[in-house]
Amino acid sequence: MEHEMKEYQFQAETKQLLNLMIHSLYTNKEIFLRELISNASDAIDRLRFEALTDPALLDGESRYEISLEPDKDRRTLSISDTGIGMSREEVITNIGTIAKSGTRELRERLKDGGSEQLLAEFIGHFGVGFYSSFMVADKVTLVTRRAGDETATLWESTGDGSYTLAETERSGHGTTVTLHLKPVDTEKGIEDFTDQWILSRIVRRYSDFVTYPINCKFEREETGQDQGGNLAQPTFIIEDKTLNSMKPIWSRGQAEVKEDEYADFYRHISHDWTDPFKTIALKAEGKVEYQALLFIPSKAPHDLYYHGAECGLRLYAKKVMIMERCEDLLPRYLRFIKGVVDSADLPLNISRQMLQQDQHITQIRKWLGKKVLDTLQDLKDKEYDKYLEFWKQFGRALKEGIGADYDNKDRILSLLLFQSSNDPKELTTLQGYVERMKEGQTEIYYLTGESRSVVENSPHLEAVREKGYEALYLVEPVDELLVQSLMDFEGRKLKSIGKGIIKLGSAAEQERLQQELKQKEEEASGLLELIQKAVDDHVKQVRLSSRLVSSPACMVGTEIDYSPQLERLLLKGKGGGPKQRRILELNPNHEIFNKMYDRFKKNAEDEALGKYGELLSAYAMLAEGSELENPTRFNRLMMDLMLQTL
């Protein structure tokens, strides 16, 4: 018995958004059936998963199936499942809310030139697969009953931005979605979706890998002869027919599976509606037996670098899903990998705590990680241009592995690519850098910063560039963590150009240069002390530099100091705090320093020299892309200087 229907509005700004999704998301209308079958399969998976710890949910019902019920006369198509079902609250949350976040952003981007590509990019964020039903239906009715509940919920909408809810009855747990189909219009891609052969074709094309039977009532004609030997009137028999093979795609030989079947399966498990970038199928036999089907996505998901992003492979035991997202099957830096792992050696009722300690999982994790890295190495060696496409999307994540996966450190190192001063466009490997090192060079030089333009225009690079040494440009936040874990490569120490003392040229040349600097510092010690007093609040030492050529000053740190980029990241994460006091290096050959020194020799008490020191300190901060310690003070000094010279 149905109760009073109550009307609700969708909980997001969805009327316009829903209209765009219905009419622009898919060019192929038949895709709606794949979406609804995929939802039904997920519901059964979830029921089996939850029933492992709560068998009462099954309520004596052990049939797992999906049913298609076309009705030509009423022009309806119903898709039913025996899955977990939904409570009233879950219906409101999952069906009544198209977008919990990001809706406004999507709408604004659509206004600025939306496209199917943009919509496809956001599909996984909104769970809009269910709403593809409205491409072929004028009205959608959903009846669902959650396993363990006594009552069912009726949901109904015409896709106009509102829906109605009511209590109803259903004989068992699960969900039935009934589509009140639009008239057939082949020009618009709307076929007769009550035709059993059309449904069979769509299921075989998109959902043949689903592990539960997809049944459909088929009408079969039988003819015969009457007692007089004449042709009798044909009789029509209605029978259930299973439309899919139900053989898990990962258990089939690679030769048996087409690329589009792998792509369909990838879309099913990842909710990413682009084709996978790379498919990796493997089977292991021996002490630990498992099958795995892994996919590298074509594009990085929007939340790849969010700390709370959900990741992990689907874990099956004897073809029964025991964990939807098992993070222990791959190291964290490979979290972009999608796929399934099926092992006959795992018990169905394994807990997360047991899983983390299970030796089988440890071994599978080791083998899967090695297989993914070997696949990427093979891609890099044989299809470098294609590897560059991968690197653009996932290179940052791969760099995280240097500090997280010691066993595979060498494998990961061979995959890393960096920007460098050697080429304005082409990336380089560490091996490539080493092969180009100058004779007598013992260190790999690098500089970190916010962008290539900031780094390559940094004063720190002047002497390195003048002498023809190559420098790596580390311009991603993860690079700061990378250099903390990567001290050397093939016996060559990684050296930051922005820290410590830079020694360039031969040993004799370095010794001569250091002696000259020491002599000049002794001669100009009074001026250096005067400048030190002026900038003492944020500078711990003022000294002469061997790394500057055309710039008058730069800021450097000691070998153990944070780089400016890392300091900004840390302070941002902590919400602010005390900054490091760094070293101000001055160019002893620059005209500004020489004029300051001449002025100091004439009047050691000249107050202007302290102000010039402050301006040089500010210049050095701005040149490396850092914020000024006291912008107000800097503005005042600049104004005074302009008034004196104009």
Secondary structure, 3 states (H helix, E strand, C coil): CCCCCEEEECCCCCHHHHHHHHHHCCCCCCHHHHHHHHHHHHHHHHHHHHHCCCHHHHCCCCCCCEEEEEECCCCEEEEEECCCCCCHHHHHHHCCCCCCCCHHHHHHHHHCCCCHHHHHHHHHHHCHHHHHHHHCEEEEEEEEECCCCCCEEEEEECCCCEEEEEEECCCCCEEEEEEEECCCEHHHCECCCCCHHHHHHHHHHHCCCCCCCEEEEEEEEECCECCCCCECCCEEEEEEEECCCCCCHHHCCHHHCCHHHHHHHHHHHHCCCCCCCEEEEEEECCCCCEEEEEEECCCCCCCCCCCCCCCCEEEEECCEEEEEEEHHHCCHHHCCCEEEEEECCCCCCCCHHHHHHCHHHHHHHHHHHHHHHHHHHHHHHHCHHHHHHHHHHHHHHHHCHHHHCHHHHHHHHHHCCEEECCEEEEEECHHHHHHCCCCCCCEEEEEECCCHHHHHCCHHHHHHHHCCCCEEEECCHHHHHHHHHCCEECCEEEEECCECCCCCCCHHHHHHHHHHHHHHHHHCHHHHHHHHHHCCCCEEEEEECCCCCCCCEEEEECCCCCCHHHHHHHHHHHCCCCCCCEEEEECCCCHHHHHHHHHHHHCCCCHHHHHHHHHHHHHHHHHCCCCCCCHHHHHHHHHHHHHHHC
